[in-house]
Amino acid sequence: MNGDVCQLCGAVGPDKRHLNISCLYELTEVVPEMWRTIEDGLYHLRICKSCRARLLDHLESWREECVARKRVLKDPDGNSVLQNPEAVIPVRMHGTTVMMTPEQHEDYRRNT
């Protein structure tokens, strides 16, 4: 693997960043370019500064979304206990169960 190539956007040149993530979830499901080393158990990715900035933007938005849910009544897994009563179809997504309405489930199946 060429360390001067961004594995996501393909930008070529020196000064790429090495992203390391430890996660008890198979991250290659959502980022197939990542690789995992047995020695440290980390997921790795070489990225350019622009892709790193995009990641940081997403992390900032993710944090804001999660903090905004502090006052929501949740189960131990963080799922809202005040769900739509029509959401009766459980779907496993990214390591958690999401309850969907029949219409949402139809859209989900159509797009996956």
C-alpha positions as CSV (number, residue, x, y, z in Angstrom):
1,M,0.0,0.0,0.0
2,N,1.3,3.4,-1.0
3,G,1.4,5.7,2.1
4,D,1.1,8.8,0.0
5,V,-2.4,7.9,-1.3
6,C,-5.6,8.7,0.6
7,Q,-7.5,5.5,0.8
8,L,-10.8,7.3,0.5
9,C,-10.6,10.1,-2.1
10,G,-7.4,9.0,-3.8
11,A,-5.4,12.2,-3.3
12,V,-1.7,11.6,-3.9
13,G,1.1,13.3,-2.1
14,P,3.0,13.4,1.1
15,D,1.7,14.2,4.6
16,K,-1.2,11.7,4.8
17,R,-2.8,11.1,8.2
18,H,-3.1,7.7,9.8
19,L,-6.5,7.1,11.4
20,N,-6.6,4.5,14.1
21,I,-9.9,3.4,15.7
22,S,-10.6,0.9,18.4
23,C,-14.1,-0.3,18.3
24,L,-16.0,-3.5,19.3
25,Y,-17.8,-3.4,16.0
26,E,-16.8,-4.6,12.5
27,L,-16.0,-1.1,11.0
28,T,-15.3,-2.6,7.6
29,E,-19.1,-2.9,7.2
30,V,-19.3,0.8,6.8
31,V,-15.7,1.7,5.7
32,P,-14.5,-1.3,3.6
33,E,-11.1,0.5,3.0
34,M,-10.1,0.0,6.6
35,W,-8.0,-2.8,7.7
36,R,-7.5,-4.3,11.2
37,T,-4.3,-5.5,12.7
38,I,-4.2,-8.5,15.0
39,E,-1.3,-7.1,17.1
40,D,-3.2,-4.0,18.4
41,G,-6.8,-4.8,17.4
42,L,-7.1,-1.3,15.8
43,Y,-8.8,-0.4,12.5
44,H,-6.5,1.7,10.3
45,L,-6.9,4.0,7.4
46,R,-4.6,6.5,5.6
47,I,-6.4,9.7,4.8
48,C,-5.6,13.2,3.5
49,K,-6.2,16.4,5.5
50,S,-9.4,17.1,3.6
51,C,-10.9,13.7,4.4
52,R,-9.8,14.1,8.0
53,A,-11.6,17.5,8.2
54,R,-14.8,15.8,6.9
55,L,-14.5,13.1,9.5
56,L,-14.1,15.7,12.2
57,D,-17.2,17.6,10.9
58,H,-19.2,14.3,11.2
59,L,-17.9,13.6,14.7
60,E,-18.9,17.1,15.7
61,S,-22.4,16.6,14.3
62,W,-22.6,13.1,15.9
63,R,-21.7,14.5,19.3
64,E,-24.3,17.3,19.0
65,E,-27.0,14.8,18.1
66,C,-26.1,12.6,21.1
67,V,-25.9,15.4,23.6
68,A,-29.3,16.7,22.4
69,R,-30.8,13.3,23.5
70,K,-29.7,13.7,27.1
71,R,-33.3,14.5,28.3
72,V,-34.9,11.7,26.3
73,L,-36.1,8.7,28.3
74,K,-33.9,5.8,27.1
75,D,-33.5,2.1,27.7
76,P,-30.0,0.8,28.7
77,D,-28.9,0.6,25.1
78,G,-29.8,4.3,24.5
79,N,-32.9,3.7,22.5
80,S,-35.9,6.0,23.1
81,V,-38.6,4.2,25.1
82,L,-41.1,6.6,23.7
83,Q,-41.2,5.1,20.2
84,N,-43.9,5.3,17.6
85,P,-46.5,2.6,18.4
86,E,-46.6,1.7,14.7
87,A,-42.9,0.9,14.7
88,V,-43.2,-2.8,15.2
89,I,-40.6,-4.3,12.9
90,P,-37.1,-4.8,14.5
91,V,-34.2,-4.3,12.2
92,R,-30.5,-4.8,13.2
93,M,-28.5,-1.8,12.0
94,H,-24.9,-1.1,12.9
95,G,-25.0,-3.2,16.1
96,T,-28.3,-2.0,17.5
97,T,-32.0,-2.8,16.9
98,V,-34.0,-0.1,15.2
99,M,-37.8,-0.3,15.3
100,M,-39.5,0.6,12.0
101,T,-43.0,1.1,10.8
102,P,-44.1,-1.0,7.8
103,E,-43.6,2.0,5.5
104,Q,-40.1,2.6,6.9
105,H,-39.2,-1.0,6.5
106,E,-40.4,-1.1,2.9
107,D,-38.1,1.9,2.2
108,Y,-35.3,0.3,4.0
109,R,-35.5,-3.0,2.1
110,R,-35.9,-1.1,-1.2
111,N,-32.6,0.8,-0.5
112,T,-30.5,-2.0,0.8
